[in-house]
Amino acid sequence: MKTTDQLIDDLLTLAFAEDVGDGDHTTLSTIPDTERGVQRLIVKEEGIIAGVEIARKVFEKFDPELNMTVYINDGMHVKPGDVAFEVEGKVRSLLQTERVMLNIMQRMSGIATQTAKYQQRLEGLKTKVLDTRKTTPGMRMLEKEAVRIGGGCNHRIGLFDMILIKDNHIDFAGGIPQAVKAAKDYCKAKGKDLKIEVEVRNTDEINQALDAQVDRIMLDNFTPERTLEAVKLINGRTEVESSGGITLDTLREYGECGVDFISVGALTHSVKGLDMSFKAVK
């Protein structure tokens, strides 16, 4: 299995392949190879900046001789006019890395900003906001990192680092007891130490999950009223997660029910990028 660094490097390789191709012919035809310059990243919208360290990887991969000076680190609050960093080196390299870097920075900063808004709604509560697997193909590691930078927590990274038994698994396996037993037997046989979470739809399934001694119960599409009843029933015997249709407006109501986690797909699947630009210093 590939490491996070390898997956990020693969993403950057693909990004340059689809953007630069066999060469940025506009830049190659208009800018001498020896020309050097400086560009700076200027923030144009208030939010939380994320992706600065990934931007460093972008520049290093394309041209190791590019020099980056950072003024604002990942996770810091920014406002219009702030300069996050400057990069000095060959102008050809600056121009050819610009779009790849901006695409990543804007996306990650948008996610971090959105996550911070959600987590702030839970201020004073024990509840943590979680992301989901609803991410952009190829960009999951970056988007999950952006959630962490924004103050949220990661759910499972993929299908490999946690067992999440959902409604379809339960129906195909013949029920919660059968599905959980099969999962535990599988982990023992494979020598894997994976948490087991079960998605439930009603009180009967909550009791089945508790009897099966799972690590976490996911309350799927429960109302706040049903969530409060479920939390009282579970009574701290396992972790509790709320999921399904929870918005920024309804988030705190669920948190006040006493759940440990609330998973929100909107942190990554429909976020708006944070506006910024990469401008030449004259």
Helices and strands as residue ranges (DSSP letters): H 4-19, H 25-30, E 36-43, E 47-48, H 52-62, E 67-70, E 77-78, E 83-90, H 91-121, E 128-130, H 140-149, E 163-165, H 167-173, H 176-190, E 196-200, H 203-211, E 216-220, H 224-234, E 239-243, H 251-255, E 261-263, H 266-269, E 276-280
